[in-house]
Amino acid sequence: MKSQHPTKFKFGKLLCKIFGHKLLVSKNVTDHVHEYKCTRCGMEMTDTANGLLARLTPKFKETNNYLEKIHQRRKRRFARAS
């Protein structure tokens, strides 16, 4: 059963529907994978394996955290070897 409470109107969401999202990088996961956040509505997005953007779900967050750990280890190992 649906809730009878009306949803709040958000001007930022309307702007995003008309003009598109205004995304800024919120986190650099690796050199090629980033997390983005819309400055108007707050939607979070990330890069996918095929180079497109997708909503940042808990599964993508977990994957990005794992990628970041691997990337940091490799950077440290490469820095020690040089």
N, C-alpha and C positions, 0 to 999 in steps of 0.2 A: 504494500500500500504506500502510495506517495505521501510525502509530507505536505501539509496544507500551508506551510509557511512560505510567504513570497520570498523570492531571492532578491538580494540587494542589487541595484543597478550600479555597475562600475563603468565609469567613463573610459578608463584605460582599456578595458576589454573591447569596448565599442570602437575605439581608435585602432586597435590591433586588427579587428575584423575588417575595417574599411581600408586602412593603409598598410597593414602588415606589421609584424613585430619589429621592435627596435632592440636587437640583440647585442649585448656586450659580453666579452669573455669574462666569466666569473672564476674559472679555474683552468690552469694548464695541466692536463693529465700527463701528456707526453708532448713531444715536439709537433705531433700531427693531430692529436686528439684533444679537444677542448670541451669545456662545459660552458654554456651560455645562459644568460638570464635576461629576459625582456624588461626594459626599464619602465614600461608603461603598465603591464599587467602582472609581471612577476613570474611568468611561465619560464620553466627551466628546460633547456634542450641540450643535446650532446651530439657529437659526430658519431656516425655509425661506421661499420666495417666497409660499406660500399661508398662512403664519402657523403652521404646525405645527413640531414638533421632529423632527430627523433626526440620525442618528449623524454625527459629524464625520469625514468621509472626507478623503483628500488633495485630492480635487476641491473639496469644500466649503471646505477651508482656503485653497486657491488663490483661490477666488471671494471669500471673506471678506477676504483680504488686498487684493485688487483693489478691492473695495467700500470698504475702509477708506482706501486711498490717494485714491480719488475724493472721498470724504466730507471728508477732511482738506484737500484742495485747495480744495473749495468753501467750507469754513469759513474758511480763510485769505483767500480772495478776498472773501467777504462781510464779514469783519472789516476789511479794507483799505478797502472801499467805504463803510463807515459812518463 
